[in-house]
Amino acid sequence: MTETATVNGAEALLELFRAQGTDYIFCSPIAAWAPLWEALAKRKVTTNIETPQYLNCRHEILAVGLASGYYKATGRTQAVLLPTGLGVLHGAMAMRSAFHEHIPMVIVSPDTLTHGAVPGLDPGPEWPTLLVDLAGPVRNAETVTKWAKEVKTGGDLAADVRRAWYFAESVPRGPTLLGVPFDILMSQVAEPHGEKTKASALVAPVDSLSEVADLLMRSSAPLIVTEHGARTPADQAALVAIAEHIGAPVFEYWMPMYANFPRAHPLYATDPVETHLKDADCILVIGAHGPWHPQETPLPDGCTVIHVEEDPLRPRAPYWGFRTDYCIAGDISRNLAQLATLLKARSQTAEIAARTERWHAHNAASNAEAAKERDGARSGERIHAALLFDTLHRLLPDKSVIVDEIIAQVPAMIHHLFRERDFTHIRGWAGALGTGLPTALGVKLARPKDVVVCVIGDGAFNYNPVPACLGLAQQYGVPILAVICNNQGYVSQEWNLYKYFPTGYALRDNNPYGRVIEPTPDYAAIAPAFGAHGECVTDPAQLEQAIHRALAALEQGHLALLDVRLEP
């Protein structure tokens, strides 16, 4: 009988990561990862293999955000290592964002089975006093992951890693977490063999998609609304084909997760969808958690609403008030491509052509208004958001990637930055602020030859793990351009004061408690501490040259940070 070859659990985990096609291990360190670090060093010396590449992260949100950004740019699932218990809680906000956005990743957290009572399996003296809690990493992660499980024995390790990857990548996608005790990392397990268990795409039946195609062709006033429905160029091409074939405008949720549709296309609608709902007879919602607001907005009698989503009706949401007549569940990319094919096989009508022309004219008028805003911004004494985005539009090279973590300036960014330029747009946050810089760094790892720009608000900048992000950029040579849209406060926090208390004490006395960041810090001064270029820009006349200097710093391999003081 042949004796089974064994390795320790950490070596097995490393080989399992490789077999799953992992490019990077994003690790927020803790002493319990010592066996994995030894496995990495041993493998480099004995085999000269350095894939997957290990990156030491200085904050849990940074580690999770890197995996999220890398997936958004590549569609490839990565491994994240977080400290047990408290580390999982620290990273939970970013994990929640990944769950909300259907971003797969496999997170591994060490724990202990014996708490140092067994010689040779002692994870350290901090465990009894600091790290052990009743819940543990798995229970701490259950509300922010798709699937979480503790590996009970060394014999379970390989099967559970493969399960975690499969569950993360199968629709609906999302992060998964494994608790792998230090005891297993240190103990001998069977050497893993075999490759990745691949998740097959779930696609809606052709009959269901054909019925939807017929509805769209019969409609007289169709609209399309999306938020995250077209992440890849292929998805965007399918969405363009659908819109053009039925003569429907495409509205993006006001804070889209991606550039789902070419923003210079004559069917791209720049005004709010809410103003057009009253006229619609068929609404195709493609990947949108919130296509309009409020959810209960009355729709015309007979209006049909079709939702295309990985998991329609948002099973985790506490409330769903959107009209829903048809659900097309499963892989959005595959369903979009199939729907486009089915529509192309149906003949267009003169009515569709006329409708297309009407929307072309409507959107051209909106674009003309945006051009007037740009012209007015160029003559101001202060830097207007329209001027900032117009200047970036002119100076950034093609193929640049924009990762945004802004709120108040989103409309200006959409109207002025993306017109007629080949830029990629990725949203760097999902509800909770603090993940824009980590996401941008993950995108840069995936697209090292392209300029990656993180457009971030001064409020959001305060939520990000800034020293950890700048430190990683310096350590591993990951230069991004961070542009702080600094309106000297949390301007979005004021909205309900204007809505409900327009003549109240807070606005009358200029005392809006929630929006204040004062005194305004010199954010650019942080950059030199990490070998980065930093500059504060207050004069519109200096903006263009400041951006040129920042781009030059990127070419030299340095992160650049521009603190742009915007007109509030």
C-alpha positions in Angstrom: 0.0 0.0 0.0 1.4 3.4 -1.0 1.9 5.8 1.9 0.0 9.1 1.4 2.3 12.1 1.1 1.6 14.8 3.7 2.4 18.5 4.2 1.4 20.8 7.0 -1.9 22.6 6.8 -0.3 25.9 5.8 1.5 24.3 2.8 -1.7 22.6 1.8 -3.6 25.9 2.0 -1.0 27.6 -0.2 -1.2 24.8 -2.8 -5.0 25.0 -2.8 -4.9 28.7 -3.4 -2.6 28.1 -6.4 -5.0 25.4 -7.8 -7.9 27.7 -7.6 -6.1 30.2 -9.9 -5.4 32.8 -7.3 -3.1 35.6 -8.4 -2.8 37.4 -5.0 -3.0 36.6 -1.4 -4.0 39.9 0.4 -3.1 39.4 4.1 -3.7 41.5 7.1 -1.0 39.9 9.3 -1.3 38.2 12.7 1.3 35.9 14.4 -0.9 32.9 13.7 0.0 33.2 10.0 3.6 32.2 10.8 3.2 28.7 9.3 1.9 30.2 6.1 4.8 32.6 5.9 7.2 29.7 6.4 5.4 27.8 3.6 5.8 30.8 1.3 9.5 31.1 2.1 10.0 27.3 1.7 8.3 27.2 -1.6 10.3 30.1 -3.0 13.6 28.4 -2.1 12.7 24.9 -3.1 10.6 25.5 -6.2 11.2 29.2 -7.1 7.4 29.5 -7.4 5.9 32.8 -6.2 2.3 32.5 -7.4 0.0 33.4 -5.9 1.9 36.6 -5.0 1.7 37.5 -1.3 0.9 41.2 -0.3 1.2 42.3 3.3 -1.7 44.7 4.1 -1.7 47.1 7.0 -5.4 47.1 7.5 -8.2 44.7 7.1 -10.4 47.0 5.0 -7.4 47.4 2.7 -7.0 43.7 2.3 -10.7 43.2 1.4 -10.8 46.3 -0.8 -7.8 45.1 -2.8 -9.6 41.8 -3.6 -12.8 43.7 -4.5 -11.0 46.1 -6.9 -9.0 43.3 -8.5 -12.1 41.3 -9.2 -13.9 44.4 -10.6 -11.1 44.9 -13.0 -10.5 41.2 -14.0 -13.4 39.0 -12.9 -10.9 36.8 -11.0 -11.5 35.7 -7.4 -8.7 36.3 -4.9 -7.8 35.1 -1.4 -7.9 37.4 1.6 -6.4 36.5 5.0 -7.7 38.3 8.1 -6.9 38.0 11.8 -9.3 36.0 13.8 -12.4 37.5 15.5 -11.5 41.1 15.8 -9.8 41.2 12.4 -12.9 39.9 10.8 -15.0 42.5 12.6 -12.6 45.2 11.5 -12.9 44.1 7.8 -16.7 43.5 8.1 -17.7 46.8 6.5 -15.7 46.1 3.4 -17.0 42.5 3.4 -20.5 43.8 3.6 -19.9 46.0 0.5 -18.5 43.0 -1.4 -21.6 41.0 -0.5 -23.9 43.8 -1.6 -22.1 44.1 -4.9 -21.9 40.4 -5.6 -18.0 40.4 -5.5 -16.6 36.9 -4.9 -13.5 36.4 -2.7 -12.4 33.7 -0.3 -11.5 35.0 3.1 -9.5 32.8 5.5 -9.2 33.5 9.2 -7.2 31.5 11.8 -8.5 30.6 15.1 -7.4 28.1 17.7 -8.9 24.8 18.9 -6.7 24.3 22.0 -5.8 27.9 23.1 -2.2 27.0 23.7 -2.9 24.0 25.9 -1.2 21.6 23.5 2.6 21.9 23.2 3.6 22.7 19.6 0.1 24.2 18.8 0.3 27.3 20.9 -0.9 30.3 18.8 0.5 32.9 21.3 -0.1 34.5 24.6 -2.5 37.1 23.2 -5.1 34.5 22.5 -6.5 34.0 26.1 -6.5 37.7 26.8 -7.3 39.5 23.5 -8.4 37.3 20.6 -10.8 34.7 21.8 -14.5 35.6 21.9 -17.6 33.5 22.1 -18.6 34.1 18.5 -15.4 33.5 16.6 -14.6 34.5 13.0 -17.3 32.4 11.3 -20.2 33.8 13.4 -18.8 37.3 13.1 -18.8 37.0 9.3 -22.2 35.3 8.8 -24.1 38.6 8.2 -21.6 39.9 5.7 -20.7 36.8 3.7 -22.6 34.4 1.4 -21.2 31.3 3.3 -19.0 30.9 6.3 -17.7 27.7 7.9 -15.0 26.5 10.3 -12.7 23.8 9.1 -13.1 21.1 11.8 -10.2 18.7 10.8 -7.2 18.6 8.6 -9.1 16.1 6.4 -11.7 18.7 5.7 -9.3 21.4 4.6 -9.1 20.7 0.8 -12.8 20.0 0.4 -13.8 23.1 2.3 -11.5 25.4 0.4 -12.9 24.1 -2.9 -16.4 24.5 -1.6 -15.7 28.1 -0.5 -14.4 28.9 -4.0 -17.3 27.3 -5.7 -19.9 29.1 -3.5 -18.2 32.4 -4.0 -18.2 32.1 -7.8 -21.6 30.6 -8.3 -24.6 32.9 -8.8 -25.4 34.9 -6.8 -21.8 35.6 -6.3 -20.3 36.9 -3.0 -17.6 36.6 -0.4 -17.1 33.4 1.6 -15.1 32.8 4.7 -13.3 29.8 6.2 -12.1 29.6 9.8 -8.9 27.5 9.6 -7.6 26.9 13.1 -3.9 27.4 13.9 -3.8 23.8 15.0 -4.6 22.6 11.4 -2.1 25.0 9.9 0.6 23.4 12.0 -0.5 19.8 11.7 0.2 17.3 8.9 -2.6 16.8 6.3 -2.8 14.8 3.1 -1.1 16.7 0.2 -3.9 18.1 -1.9 -4.3 17.1 -5.5 -6.7 18.1 -8.2 -7.7 21.3 -9.8 -10.4 23.9 -9.3 -14.1 23.0 -9.1 -15.6 25.3 -11.7 -19.0 27.0 -11.2 -21.1 26.9 -14.4 -23.2 30.0 -15.2 -26.9 29.9 -14.5 -28.9 31.2 -17.5 -32.6 31.9 -17.8 -34.6 29.6 -20.1 -34.8 30.7 -23.7 -38.6 30.7 -23.5 -38.6 33.3 -20.6 -36.1 35.5 -22.5 -38.2 35.2 -25.7 -41.3 36.4 -23.8 -39.3 39.4 -22.5 -38.0 40.2 -26.0 -41.6 40.1 -27.4 -42.8 42.5 -24.6 -40.0 44.9 -25.4 -40.7 44.9 -29.1 -44.4 45.6 -28.5 -43.8 48.4 -26.1 -44.4 52.0 -27.2 -42.4 53.8 -24.5 -39.7 51.5 -23.0 -37.0 52.6 -20.6 -33.9 50.8 -19.4 -32.4 51.4 -15.9 -29.2 49.9 -14.6 -26.7 50.3 -11.8 -24.3 47.4 -12.2 -25.7 45.5 -15.1 -22.8 45.8 -17.6 -19.3 45.5 -15.9 -17.4 44.2 -18.9 -17.0 45.5 -22.5 -19.0 42.5 -23.7 -21.8 43.3 -21.3 -21.8 47.0 -22.5 -21.9 45.9 -26.1 -25.0 43.7 -25.4 -26.7 46.5 -23.6 -26.0 48.9 -26.5 -27.5 46.4 -28.9 -30.6 46.0 -26.8 -31.2 49.8 -26.4 -30.6 50.5 -30.1 -32.9 47.7 -31.2 -35.9 48.8 -29.2 -35.1 52.6 -29.3 -35.0 52.9 -25.5 -32.9 55.4 -23.4 -30.6 53.9 -20.8 -30.7 55.5 -17.4 -28.0 54.8 -14.8 -28.8 54.9 -11.1 -27.4 58.2 -9.9 -24.4 56.5 -8.3 -23.6 53.7 -10.8 -21.2 50.9 -9.9 -19.7 50.9 -13.4 -19.9 52.7 -16.7 -22.6 50.4 -17.9 -23.3 52.3 -21.1 -21.2 54.6 -23.3 -21.9 58.0 -21.8 -21.4 59.8 -25.2 -24.0 57.5 -26.8 -27.2 59.4 -28.0 -29.4 57.0 -26.1 -27.6 57.6 -22.8 -29.9 59.6 -20.6 -28.4 62.2 -18.3 -31.5 63.4 -16.5 -33.2 61.5 -13.6 -35.3 58.5 -14.6 -38.0 59.6 -12.1 -39.1 62.4 -14.4 -39.9 59.8 -17.2 -41.6 57.0 -15.2 -45.0 58.4 -15.7 -44.8 57.9 -19.5 -43.3 54.4 -19.6 -45.2 51.3 -20.6 -42.3 48.8 -20.2 -39.2 49.2 -17.9 -36.2 46.9 -18.2 -34.2 47.0 -15.0 -30.8 45.4 -15.4 -28.8 44.9 -12.3 -30.1 47.7 -10.1 -30.6 47.6 -6.3 -32.5 50.9 -6.4 -33.6 51.9 -9.9 -35.7 54.8 -8.7 -36.7 56.7 -5.6 -39.0 56.4 -3.8 -39.6 52.8 -4.4 -43.4 53.2 -4.5 -43.4 55.8 -7.2 -46.7 55.3 -9.1 -46.3 53.8 -12.6 -48.8 54.0 -15.4 -51.6 51.4 -15.6 -50.4 48.5 -17.7 -46.7 49.3 -17.3 -44.6 46.1 -17.2 -41.4 46.0 -15.1 -38.8 43.3 -15.8 -35.9 42.8 -13.4 -32.7 41.1 -14.7 -30.5 40.3 -11.7 -28.4 37.5 -10.1 -30.9 37.3 -7.3 -34.1 39.3 -8.1 -36.2 40.8 -5.4 -33.0 41.2 -3.2 -33.6 38.3 -0.7 -31.4 40.0 1.9 -33.0 43.4 1.7 -35.4 44.4 4.5 -37.8 45.9 2.1 -38.8 45.6 -1.6 -41.3 48.1 -2.9 -40.4 48.2 -6.6 -43.0 47.1 -9.1 -42.0 43.6 -10.4 -43.8 41.7 -13.1 -41.0 39.5 -14.6 -37.8 38.2 -13.0 -34.9 37.0 -15.1 -32.5 35.4 -12.6 -29.0 34.1 -13.0 -25.8 35.3 -14.7 -26.5 38.8 -15.9 -23.8 38.7 -18.6 -25.1 35.5 -20.2 -28.8 36.7 -20.0 -27.9 40.1 -21.5 -26.1 38.5 -24.4 -29.0 36.0 -25.1 -31.6 38.8 -24.9 -29.6 40.9 -27.3 -29.4 37.9 -29.8 -33.2 37.3 -29.5 -34.0 41.0 -30.1 -31.7 41.2 -33.2 -33.8 38.4 -34.7 -36.9 40.5 -34.5 -37.7 43.2 -37.1 -37.6 46.9 -36.1 -40.5 49.2 -36.9 -40.9 52.8 -38.1 -42.2 53.6 -34.6 -38.9 52.4 -33.0 -36.9 54.5 -35.4 -39.0 57.6 -34.6 -38.7 57.0 -30.9 -34.9 56.7 -31.2 -34.7 60.1 -32.9 -36.8 61.7 -30.2 -34.5 60.4 -27.4 -31.4 61.5 -29.4 -32.8 65.0 -29.5 -33.8 65.0 -25.8 -30.3 63.8 -24.7 -28.6 66.2 -27.0 -30.4 69.1 -25.2 -29.2 67.7 -21.9 -25.6 67.5 -23.1 -25.8 71.1 -24.4 -26.8 72.2 -20.8 -23.8 70.4 -19.4 -21.5 72.2 -22.0 -22.9 75.5 -20.7 -22.0 74.5 -17.2 -18.5 73.8 -18.2 -18.1 77.1 -20.0 -19.3 78.9 -16.9 -17.0 77.0 -14.6 -13.9 78.0 -16.6 -14.4 81.7 -15.7 -14.9 81.3 -11.9 -12.4 82.4 -9.2 -12.8 79.1 -7.4 -12.6 75.6 -8.6 -16.0 74.2 -9.6 -16.5 70.4 -9.8 -17.3 70.9 -13.5 -13.9 72.5 -14.1 -12.1 69.7 -12.3 -13.8 66.9 -14.2 -13.5 68.8 -17.5 -9.8 69.2 -17.0 -9.3 65.5 -16.0 -11.3 64.6 -19.1 -8.8 66.5 -21.3 -5.6 65.5 -19.6 -6.0 61.8 -18.6 -4.7 59.3 -21.1 -7.0 56.9 -22.9 -7.8 53.6 -21.0 -7.6 55.4 -17.7 -9.7 53.9 -14.9 -11.8 56.1 -12.6 -12.6 54.7 -9.2 -14.9 57.0 -7.4 -15.8 57.5 -3.7 -17.8 60.7 -3.9 -21.4 61.7 -3.3 -22.2 65.3 -3.8 -20.1 65.6 -7.0 -21.4 62.4 -8.7 -23.7 64.3 -11.2 -20.8 66.6 -12.3 -18.5 63.6 -12.7 -21.0 61.7 -14.9 -21.8 64.8 -17.0 -18.3 66.1 -17.6 -15.6 63.4 -17.1 -16.6 60.6 -19.3 -17.9 62.2 -22.5 -16.3 60.9 -25.6 -13.3 59.4 -23.8 -12.3 55.7 -23.4 -12.3 55.6 -19.6 -13.4 52.8 -17.4 -15.6 53.7 -14.4 -15.8 51.6 -11.2 -17.5 52.7 -8.0 -15.2 52.3 -5.0 -17.8 52.1 -2.3 -21.2 50.5 -1.6 -23.1 52.3 1.1 -20.4 52.6 3.7 -17.4 54.9 3.0 -13.8 53.8 3.4 -13.1 51.5 0.5 -12.2 53.8 -2.4 -8.4 53.9 -2.0 -8.2 50.1 -1.4 -10.4 49.4 -4.4 -8.3 51.7 -6.7 -5.1 49.9 -5.5 -6.7 46.6 -6.4 -7.6 47.9 -9.8 -4.0 49.1 -10.4 -2.6 45.7 -9.5 -4.9 44.3 -12.2 -4.1 47.0 -14.8 -0.5 48.0 -14.0 0.0 49.8 -17.4 -3.1 52.0 -17.1 -3.5 55.2 -15.1 -5.9 54.6 -12.2 -7.5 57.6 -10.6 -9.3 57.5 -7.3 -11.7 60.4 -7.2 -12.6 60.7 -3.5 -14.4 63.2 -1.3 -12.6 64.8 1.7 -15.2 63.2 3.9 -14.6 59.7 2.4 -10.9 60.3 2.6 -11.2 60.5 6.4 -12.9 57.1 6.5 -10.2 55.3 4.4 -7.2 53.5 6.0 -5.0 56.2 4.4 -1.6 55.3 6.0 -2.1 51.6 5.2 -3.0 52.4 1.6 -0.1 54.8 1.0 2.2 52.4 2.7 1.1 49.5 0.4 1.5 51.7 -2.7 5.0 52.6 -1.6 6.1 49.1 -0.5 4.9 47.3 -3.7 5.1 50.1 -6.2 1.4 50.6 -6.9 1.1 54.2 -8.1 -2.4 55.6 -8.3 -3.6 59.2 -8.6 -5.8 60.2 -5.7 -7.9 63.3 -6.4 -9.6 64.7 -3.2 -12.7 66.6 -4.1 -12.4 68.8 -1.1 -15.5 70.9 -0.4 -14.4 71.2 3.3 -17.1 69.2 4.8 -19.7 66.4 4.6 -21.9 68.3 2.1 -24.3 65.4 1.6 -25.1 65.4 5.3 -26.9 68.8 4.7 -29.4 67.5 2.2 -32.2 66.8 4.8 -31.6 70.2 6.5 -32.4 71.9 3.1 -35.3 69.5 2.6 -37.0 69.6 6.0 -35.6 72.7 7.7 -34.8 75.2 5.0 -35.6 78.2 7.3 -34.4 76.5 10.5 -31.7 77.5 12.9 -29.0 75.3 11.5 -29.0 76.9 8.0 -29.9 80.3 9.2 -27.0 80.5 11.6 -24.7 78.6 9.3 -24.3 75.9 12.0 -25.0 72.5 10.2 -23.5 70.2 12.8 -23.2 67.1 10.6 -21.3 68.6 7.7 -18.4 70.3 9.4 -14.7 69.2 8.9 -12.8 72.1 10.4 -10.1 73.2 10.4 -9.5 71.8 6.9 -6.4 69.5 7.1 -3.5 69.8 4.7 -4.1 66.4 3.2 -1.3 66.8 0.7 1.2 66.9 3.5 0.6 63.2 4.2 2.0 62.1 0.9 5.7 62.8 1.3 5.9 60.6 4.4 5.3 57.7 2.0 7.5 58.8 -0.8 4.4 60.1 -2.7 3.8 63.4 -4.5 1.3 65.7 -2.7 -0.1 69.0 -3.8 -2.9 71.3 -2.7 -4.7 73.2 -5.5 -6.9 76.2 -4.7 -6.4 78.4 -7.8 -8.3 77.4 -11.0 -5.4 78.7 -13.0 -3.0 76.2 -11.4 -5.2 73.1 -11.8 -4.0 71.9 -15.2 -0.3 72.1 -14.3 -0.9 70.4 -11.0 -2.5 67.4 -12.8 0.4 67.3 -15.2 2.8 67.2 -12.2 0.8 64.4 -10.7 0.8 62.3 -13.9 4.6 62.8 -14.1 4.9 61.4 -10.6 2.9 58.3 -11.6 5.3 57.8 -14.5 8.2 57.8 -12.0 6.4 55.1 -10.0 5.1 57.3 -7.2 1.6 57.7 -5.9 0.2 61.2 -6.3 -2.3 62.9 -4.1 -4.0 66.1 -5.2 -6.1 68.0 -2.6 -8.4 70.1 -4.9 -10.3 72.7 -2.9 -13.7 72.8 -4.6 -16.4 75.4 -4.4 -18.8 73.9 -1.9 
